[in-house]
């Protein structure tokens, strides 16, 4: 069968190929070198007649693929085949054909006065794109065509040199007469690379949208500098070029402001430039209104509370840290800790008290003489002035408000300081006078009275004094949270032993004299600004007289038996010893016994009867009769002022 012969045939073919190098196999056909030489001769004859021959056409005629023809015939071009080969189109050309096509293209391009697309010309003359592109490119290179080639080889654009020269001449003329030119203008004129044009201009500055002459920018710079120097403002419309884009304005603005001192001007969002001197003038025009407003607001609790919150927030802002807010993990699983996943939450800002809104400031500026004479052209200018001045006016208002509050607080503090000193001095001198009364009592009674004075008068004096010390030494334990022991830590080192001894005296002490000694040391001017004045003889008599008058007034109206007897004892004691008495109720009988030593029979009977009635009343056995109360009052009057005779 035929299939059995195939291996034999393949073997013989391989033997032939190995022995005869002129043979080759192409797609199952055994072809000799002579075949391709003969084919090349035939192709050359046809090519000379037609001028071009596509290999695709030849492939169909000889039943060989284009790749085989290319491999075998291209090496024979220039030898057996007189012509050129175009690799892109797999086409053979004769030199004469190429020259004819080049002549057609040269004629069309030489007649052009503006850019032309060669694709239509090549299509009209049946010129392949690759050949046409190469022809024009070579002619330009050789100087046979004046111009340049742009675009893709499939449809290139020829730009005549005459047209390019006209473009350059137009760009030069426009820049010379106007001092600027934009890239859009040049592109609209067909200039594809406008950046190369502006690079030729002298004394120019390139901006994002084009180019501008530096001398023009210098002129606008002088206008702006004059506005700043004359304490006024200038809007963008008055000095910026109308052709500029926003990016151009930013760059030109930087150059215009480069020679100005930054502290002499401010730039509004609309790029209007304002003299700082003008801003200061406008700010000062609000001074009287701010002062008037501050006087009203200094007594407004709501505004003062806002001011205090803002001051407190400002005081700690440098120490504050953002709060970490951890992200939660999945339910049922332990959340994995990852510092990178922590979310930082900034503290909520505390706003300061405000003076006027930006709109209110704008309304005030409209009425200002300066803006009546220099009315803005742009609608945004005055609102921007208002926004710019608002922060500074708020700052001036807050500063003035704080100063007004400080003055009032200082005045109030001085008044309070004086009142506190008077209270403490009164308590201190009361303790001194009561201490003098101790010497008239026996030791057992004296000990009880002494403890009572420490637990009452001395404790009140200690609390009042420590409260002032806490204020002076910035101790946090003040007011209702005041703790005597905690305050000691904030006192000067040398004062601490005296303060500790005072606390011990009022809690578990037994000696009023020891308390007085330590208190005197603690209130020394080196430890406190508190001024505690000790009584001289004149002030002591005045204090005793005042105390006696107050007790007499109470005696007239007092109805409680125990308190009435206590008042009577105090008044009689003052009369006898010229000092004050401060005893617990359980020592009343001892006091009665002491003051009644020199009483006559009726006087002794009245005082003892009153004591008995008080004891009985405390036991709820009976109550003191009105006659007995009056008899006690009369006894005091008789002892203090002598026996009164009835008219």
C-alpha positions in Angstrom: 0.0 0.0 0.0 1.0 3.7 -0.5 1.3 4.5 3.2 4.0 1.8 3.5 6.1 3.7 1.1 6.1 7.0 3.1 9.0 6.0 5.5 11.0 4.9 2.5 10.4 8.1 0.6 11.3 10.2 3.7 14.5 8.3 4.1 15.5 8.9 0.4 14.6 12.6 0.7 16.8 13.0 3.8 19.6 11.2 1.9 19.2 13.7 -1.0 19.2 16.7 1.3 22.4 15.5 3.1 24.2 15.0 -0.1 23.0 18.0 -2.2 23.0 21.4 -0.4 21.2 23.0 -3.3 18.1 21.2 -2.4 15.6 22.3 0.4 12.2 21.1 1.5 9.3 23.6 1.9 6.0 22.4 3.2 6.5 18.8 1.8 7.9 19.9 -1.5 11.5 19.3 -2.5 12.8 22.4 -4.3 16.2 23.1 -5.7 18.2 26.4 -5.6 17.9 26.6 -9.3 14.1 26.9 -9.0 14.4 30.0 -6.9 17.0 31.5 -9.2 14.8 31.0 -12.2 11.8 32.4 -10.2 13.9 35.5 -9.3 14.6 36.1 -12.9 11.0 35.8 -13.9 10.0 38.1 -11.0 12.6 40.7 -12.1 11.1 40.7 -15.6 7.6 41.3 -14.2 8.8 43.9 -11.7 10.5 45.9 -14.4 7.3 46.0 -16.3 4.9 46.8 -13.3 7.3 48.8 -11.0 6.0 47.0 -7.9 5.1 43.4 -7.0 3.6 42.4 -3.7 4.8 39.0 -2.4 1.2 38.2 -1.5 0.3 38.2 -5.1 3.3 36.1 -6.1 2.5 33.6 -3.3 -0.8 32.8 -4.9 0.8 32.3 -8.3 3.6 29.9 -7.3 1.7 28.2 -4.4 4.3 29.1 -1.8 3.8 30.9 1.4 5.0 34.6 1.8 7.5 33.5 4.5 9.2 31.1 2.1 9.3 33.6 -0.7 10.7 36.2 1.7 13.4 33.8 3.0 14.5 32.8 -0.5 14.0 35.9 -2.7 15.0 38.9 -0.4 18.7 37.7 -0.5 18.5 37.8 -4.3 17.3 41.5 -4.4 20.0 43.7 -5.9 21.5 40.6 -7.7 18.9 38.7 -9.7 16.2 41.2 -8.8 16.8 44.9 -9.6 14.8 46.8 -7.0 14.1 47.4 -3.3 12.2 45.4 -0.7 9.7 47.0 1.8 9.7 44.7 4.8 6.6 46.3 6.3 4.4 45.6 3.3 6.3 42.6 1.8 6.5 44.5 -1.5 9.2 44.7 -4.2 9.8 48.1 -5.9 11.9 49.3 -8.8 14.1 52.4 -8.3 12.2 54.1 -11.2 8.9 53.4 -9.5 10.1 54.9 -6.2 11.4 58.0 -7.9 8.0 58.4 -9.8 6.1 58.2 -6.5 8.6 60.6 -4.8 8.1 63.1 -7.6 4.3 63.0 -7.1 4.7 63.5 -3.4 7.3 66.3 -3.8 5.0 68.2 -6.1 2.1 67.9 -3.7 4.1 68.9 -0.6 6.0 71.7 -2.4 2.6 73.3 -3.3 1.3 73.2 0.3 1.2 76.4 2.3 -0.2 74.8 5.5 0.0 71.3 7.1 -1.4 68.5 4.8 -2.2 64.9 5.6 -0.2 62.7 3.2 -2.6 59.8 3.6 -5.2 61.2 1.1 -2.4 62.1 -1.3 -0.9 58.7 -1.2 -4.3 57.1 -1.5 -5.1 59.2 -4.6 -1.8 58.2 -6.3 -1.9 54.5 -5.1 1.2 55.0 -3.0 1.6 52.7 0.0 1.8 54.4 3.4 5.2 53.0 4.2 6.7 53.9 0.9 5.2 57.4 0.9 6.4 58.1 4.5 9.9 56.9 3.7 10.1 59.0 0.4 9.0 62.2 2.1 11.3 61.5 5.1 14.3 61.0 2.7 13.5 64.1 0.7 13.4 66.3 3.8 16.7 64.8 4.9 18.3 65.4 1.6 16.9 69.0 1.5 14.7 68.3 -1.5 11.6 69.3 0.6 11.5 72.2 3.1 9.4 71.3 6.1 8.9 68.6 8.7 7.0 65.4 9.1 4.8 64.6 12.1 2.4 61.9 13.1 2.1 58.2 12.4 3.6 56.7 9.3 0.2 55.4 8.2 -1.1 59.0 7.9 1.8 61.4 8.4 1.3 65.2 8.3 3.7 67.4 6.3 4.2 70.9 7.8 5.8 73.3 5.3 8.7 75.4 6.5 6.9 78.4 5.3 4.0 77.7 7.5 6.2 77.1 10.6 8.0 80.4 9.9 4.6 82.2 9.7 3.6 80.7 13.0 6.8 81.8 14.7 6.5 85.2 13.2 2.9 85.5 14.6 4.0 84.3 18.0 6.9 86.8 18.1 4.7 89.6 17.0 1.9 88.9 19.5 4.3 88.6 22.4 6.2 91.8 21.4 3.0 93.9 21.2 1.1 92.4 24.2 3.8 91.3 26.6 2.3 87.9 27.0 1.2 84.8 25.1 -0.6 81.6 26.1 -0.1 78.1 25.1 -3.8 77.8 24.1 -3.4 80.7 21.7 -0.5 79.1 20.0 -2.1 75.7 19.8 -5.2 77.3 18.2 -2.8 78.6 15.6 -1.6 75.1 14.9 1.7 75.3 16.9 2.0 71.8 18.3 5.0 72.5 20.6 4.4 76.0 22.1 6.9 75.4 24.9 9.7 75.5 22.4 8.4 78.9 21.1 8.3 80.7 24.5 11.8 79.4 25.4 13.2 81.8 22.7 11.7 84.9 24.2 14.0 87.2 26.2 13.2 88.8 29.6 10.2 86.4 29.9 8.7 84.4 32.8 7.0 81.1 32.1 3.7 80.6 33.9 1.5 77.5 33.8 -0.7 78.7 30.9 1.9 80.6 28.9 4.6 83.3 29.1 4.6 86.9 30.3 7.2 89.7 30.0 8.9 90.4 33.3 8.7 94.2 32.7 4.9 94.0 32.9 5.1 92.0 36.1 7.4 94.6 37.5 4.8 97.3 36.7 2.1 95.4 38.7 4.6 94.9 41.5 5.0 98.7 41.8 1.2 99.1 42.0 0.9 96.6 44.8 3.9 98.0 46.7 2.3 101.5 46.5 -1.0 100.2 47.9 0.8 98.6 50.9 2.9 101.7 51.5 -0.1 104.0 51.5 -2.1 102.0 54.0 -4.8 100.8 51.7 -5.7 97.6 49.8 -5.8 96.5 46.2 -8.1 93.9 44.7 -7.1 91.3 42.2 -9.1 92.9 39.4 -7.0 96.1 39.8 -3.6 94.5 39.1 -3.9 91.0 37.7 -4.0 90.2 34.0 -7.4 89.0 32.7 -5.9 86.2 30.7 -4.4 84.5 33.7 -5.6 81.2 35.1 -5.7 80.6 38.9 -2.4 78.8 38.7 -0.9 81.8 36.9 -2.2 84.2 39.5 -0.6 82.2 42.3 2.8 82.2 40.6 2.6 85.9 39.6 1.4 86.8 43.2 4.5 85.1 44.7 6.8 87.2 42.4 4.8 90.4 43.1 5.1 89.9 46.9 8.7 88.8 46.9 10.1 92.2 47.7 7.5 93.1 50.4 8.1 92.4 54.1 5.6 89.7 55.1 4.6 91.6 58.3 3.3 94.6 56.3 0.6 92.9 54.3 -2.1 90.2 54.3 -3.6 88.3 51.3 -7.3 87.7 51.3 -8.7 84.4 49.8 -9.7 86.4 46.7 -6.0 87.4 46.4 -6.7 91.0 47.3 -3.7 92.5 49.1 -4.3 94.5 52.3 -1.9 96.7 54.2 -1.5 95.6 57.9 -1.6 99.3 58.8 -5.1 99.5 57.3 -6.2 96.4 59.3 -4.8 97.9 62.5 -6.8 101.1 61.8 -10.0 99.1 61.2 -9.4 97.1 64.4 -8.8 100.3 66.5 -12.2 101.6 65.3 -13.9 98.9 67.3 -12.1 99.7 70.6 -14.8 101.9 72.1 -17.5 99.4 71.2 -15.5 96.5 72.6 -15.0 98.5 75.9 -18.7 99.2 76.1 -19.6 95.5 75.4 -17.1 94.2 77.9 -18.6 96.3 80.7 -22.0 94.7 80.0 -20.6 91.1 79.5 -18.4 91.2 82.6 -21.5 90.5 84.7 -23.0 87.9 82.4 -22.7 84.5 84.1 -23.1 82.6 80.8 -20.3 84.5 79.1 -18.0 84.3 82.1 -18.6 80.5 82.3 -17.6 80.2 78.6 -14.5 82.3 79.2 -13.5 80.2 82.2 -13.9 76.9 80.2 -11.8 78.4 77.3 -9.0 79.6 79.7 -8.9 76.2 81.4 -8.7 74.4 78.1 -6.0 76.7 76.9 -4.0 76.1 80.0 -3.8 72.4 79.6 -3.8 72.1 75.8 0.0 71.6 75.7 -0.2 68.7 78.1 -3.3 67.1 76.5 -2.9 63.9 74.6 -5.3 62.3 72.1 -7.5 59.6 73.6 -7.0 56.1 72.3 -10.2 54.3 71.3 -9.5 50.6 70.9 -11.3 48.8 68.1 -13.5 45.9 69.3 -12.7 42.3 68.4 -15.1 39.7 67.0 -17.8 38.3 69.3 -16.8 35.1 71.1 -13.1 35.7 70.5 -10.5 37.5 72.5 -9.7 40.8 70.9 -6.1 40.9 69.7 -4.3 44.0 71.0 -2.6 45.9 68.2 -1.3 49.4 68.7 -1.4 50.1 65.0 -5.2 49.6 65.1 -5.8 52.2 67.8 -7.9 55.1 66.8 -6.9 58.4 68.2 -9.7 60.7 69.1 -8.8 64.4 69.4 -10.3 66.3 72.3 -13.3 68.4 71.4 -12.2 72.0 71.0 -13.4 74.6 73.5 -14.5 77.8 71.8 -13.8 81.2 73.3 -16.4 83.9 73.8 -17.0 85.8 70.5 -17.5 89.5 70.0 -19.3 89.8 66.7 -20.1 87.4 63.8 -18.3 88.0 60.5 -21.5 89.3 59.0 -21.9 91.8 61.8 -18.3 93.0 61.3 -19.0 93.3 57.6 -22.0 95.5 58.4 -19.9 97.7 60.6 -17.2 98.0 57.9 -19.7 99.2 55.3 -20.4 102.2 57.5 -16.7 103.0 58.0 -15.5 106.2 56.4 -12.6 104.3 54.7 -14.9 102.0 52.8 -17.4 104.7 52.0 -14.5 106.5 50.1 -12.9 103.2 48.8 -15.8 101.0 48.0 -14.7 97.5 47.0 -15.3 96.3 43.4 -15.6 92.7 44.2 -18.5 91.3 46.3 -16.3 89.0 48.2 -13.9 91.7 49.5 -15.8 93.0 52.5 -16.9 89.6 53.7 -13.2 88.5 53.6 -12.3 91.6 55.6 -14.9 90.5 58.1 -13.5 87.0 58.3 -10.0 88.3 58.7 -10.8 90.8 61.4 -13.1 88.4 63.3 -10.4 86.4 64.9 -8.4 89.5 66.0 -11.5 91.2 67.3 -12.5 88.1 69.3 -9.0 88.1 70.7 -9.1 91.7 71.7 -12.6 91.2 73.2 -11.5 88.2 75.2 -8.4 90.1 76.5 -10.4 93.1 77.5 -13.0 90.9 79.1 -10.4 89.0 81.1 -8.8 92.3 82.2 -12.2 93.6 83.3 -13.0 90.4 85.2 -9.5 90.5 86.7 -10.0 94.0 88.0 -13.4 93.1 89.5 -12.0 89.9 90.9 -9.0 91.7 92.4 -11.4 94.3 94.0 -13.6 91.5 95.3 -10.6 89.5 96.5 -9.3 92.5 98.5 -12.7 92.9 100.1 -13.0 89.2 100.8 -9.4 89.1 102.1 -10.2 91.9 104.5 -13.4 90.2 105.6 -11.6 86.9 106.2 -8.9 88.6 108.2 -11.5 90.3 110.4 -13.3 87.0 111.0 -10.0 85.2 111.8 -8.7 88.1 114.0 -12.0 88.1 115.9 -11.8 84.3 116.5 -8.2 84.5 117.5 -8.8 87.3 120.1 -11.8 85.5 121.4 -9.6 82.5 122.1 -7.1 84.7 123.8 -9.7 86.3 126.1 -11.3 82.9 126.9 -7.8 81.5 127.7 -7.5 84.3 130.3 -10.6 83.0 132.0 -9.1 79.6 132.7 -7.0 80.7 135.6 -10.0 81.4 137.9 -11.2 77.7 137.8 -9.9 74.7 139.7 -7.8 72.2 137.7 -10.6 69.6 137.1 -13.0 72.3 135.8 -10.3 74.0 134.0 -9.4 70.9 132.0 -13.0 70.4 130.9 -13.3 74.1 129.8 -9.9 73.9 128.0 -10.9 70.9 125.9 -14.2 72.6 125.1 -12.4 75.7 123.8 -10.1 73.6 121.7 -12.9 71.6 120.2 -15.0 74.7 119.4 -13.4 78.1 119.2 -9.9 76.8 118.3 -11.2 74.3 115.7 -13.2 77.1 114.0 -10.1 79.3 114.0 -8.0 76.5 112.6 -10.5 75.7 109.7 -10.7 79.4 108.8 -7.0 79.9 108.8 -6.1 76.6 107.0 -8.7 77.6 104.3 -6.7 80.8 103.6 -3.4 78.9 103.6 -4.8 76.4 101.1 -5.7 79.3 98.8 -2.3 80.9 99.1 -0.3 77.7 98.5 -2.5 76.4 95.6 -3.8 73.4 97.6 -6.5 71.5 95.8 -8.3 70.7 99.1 -10.4 73.7 99.5 -14.0 74.5 100.4 -16.1 71.4 101.3 -13.2 69.1 100.3 -10.8 70.8 102.8 -8.8 68.3 104.8 -6.5 69.8 107.5 -3.9 67.0 107.3 -3.7 67.2 103.5 -3.1 71.0 103.5 0.0 70.5 105.6 1.9 69.0 102.7 1.5 72.2 100.7 2.9 74.5 103.4 6.5 75.7 103.6 8.8 73.1 105.3 9.4 75.2 108.4 5.7 75.8 108.9 4.7 72.2 108.8 5.6 71.4 112.4 3.4 74.2 113.7 0.5 73.2 111.5 0.7 69.6 112.6 0.8 70.6 116.3 -2.3 72.8 115.8 -4.2 69.9 114.2 -3.2 67.7 117.1 -4.4 70.3 119.6 -7.9 70.7 118.1 -8.4 66.9 117.8 -6.9 65.5 121.0 -5.0 68.3 122.7 -5.5 69.6 126.3 -3.6 73.0 126.3 -5.1 76.1 124.9 -1.9 78.0 125.6 0.1 75.5 123.5 -2.4 76.0 120.7 -2.0 79.8 120.8 1.8 79.5 120.7 1.8 77.2 117.6 -0.9 79.4 116.0 1.2 82.5 116.5 4.2 80.8 114.8 2.1 79.5 111.9 0.6 83.0 111.1 4.0 84.6 111.0 4.3 86.8 107.8 7.0 84.5 106.5 4.4 81.7 106.0 1.3 83.6 105.0 -0.1 86.9 103.7 -2.8 86.7 106.3 -2.7 89.5 108.8 -3.9 88.4 112.3 -3.8 91.3 114.7 -3.5 90.8 118.4 -5.6 93.0 120.7 -4.1 96.0 122.5 -5.8 97.2 125.7 -8.0 99.7 123.9 -9.3 97.2 121.4 -9.7 94.6 124.1 -12.0 97.0 126.1 -13.9 97.7 122.8 -14.3 94.0 122.1 -15.5 93.3 125.6 -18.0 96.1 125.5 -19.4 95.0 122.1 -19.7 91.4 123.4 -21.4 92.6 126.5 -23.9 94.7 124.5 -24.7 91.8 122.2 -25.2 89.4 125.2 -27.5 92.0 126.8 -29.6 92.2 123.7 -29.9 88.4 123.6 -30.7 88.3 127.3 -33.8 90.5 126.8 -35.4 88.1 124.3 -34.0 84.7 125.3 -36.7 82.3 126.5 -34.8 79.0 126.7 -33.9 78.5 130.3 -30.5 76.9 129.8 -29.4 79.6 127.3 -30.8 82.3 129.5 -28.7 81.1 132.5 -25.6 80.8 130.2 -26.1 84.4 129.0 -26.4 85.6 132.6 -23.3 83.8 133.7 -21.3 85.2 130.8 -22.4 88.8 131.5 -21.6 88.5 135.3 -18.2 86.8 134.5 -17.3 89.7 132.1 -18.3 92.2 134.9 -16.2 90.4 137.5 -13.0 89.5 135.4 -13.0 91.7 132.3 -12.6 88.8 130.0 -14.8 86.3 128.1 -16.2 83.0 129.2 -16.7 79.9 126.9 -17.7 76.7 128.9 -19.6 73.5 128.1 -23.1 73.1 129.7 -21.8 70.5 132.2 -19.6 73.2 133.8 -22.4 75.7 134.3 -22.8 74.8 138.0 -19.1 75.4 138.6 -19.4 78.8 136.9 -22.5 79.6 139.1 -20.6 78.6 142.2 -17.6 80.8 141.2 -19.5 84.0 140.2 -21.9 83.8 143.3 -19.2 83.8 145.9 -19.8 87.4 146.9 -23.6 87.5 146.3 -26.0 88.7 149.0 -28.7 86.4 150.2 -31.5 87.4 147.7 -28.9 87.4 144.8 -27.6 84.0 145.8 -31.1 82.6 146.1 -32.1 83.9 142.6 -29.0 82.4 140.9 -29.2 79.0 142.7 -33.0 78.8 142.0 -32.4 79.5 138.3 -29.7 76.7 138.2 -32.1 74.3 139.9 -34.9 75.1 137.5 -32.6 74.5 134.5 -31.4 71.2 135.8 -35.1 70.2 136.5 -36.0 71.3 133.0 -33.2 69.3 131.4 -34.5 66.2 133.3 -38.0 67.1 132.0 -39.3 67.4 135.6 -40.5 71.0 135.4 -40.0 74.3 133.4 -38.7 77.6 134.6 -41.5 80.0 135.3 -41.6 83.4 133.6 -41.2 85.2 137.0 -38.0 83.2 137.6 -36.6 84.2 134.2 -37.4 87.9 134.8 -35.8 87.6 138.3 -32.6 86.3 136.6 -32.6 89.2 134.1 -33.1 91.7 136.9 -30.2 90.1 138.8 -27.9 90.6 135.9 -29.0 94.2 135.5 -28.5 94.9 139.2 -25.0 93.4 139.1 -23.9 95.2 136.0 -25.6 98.6 136.5 -26.6 98.7 140.2 -30.0 98.3 141.7 -32.7 100.1 139.7 -35.2 102.3 141.7 -38.8 102.5 140.6 -40.2 105.9 140.1 
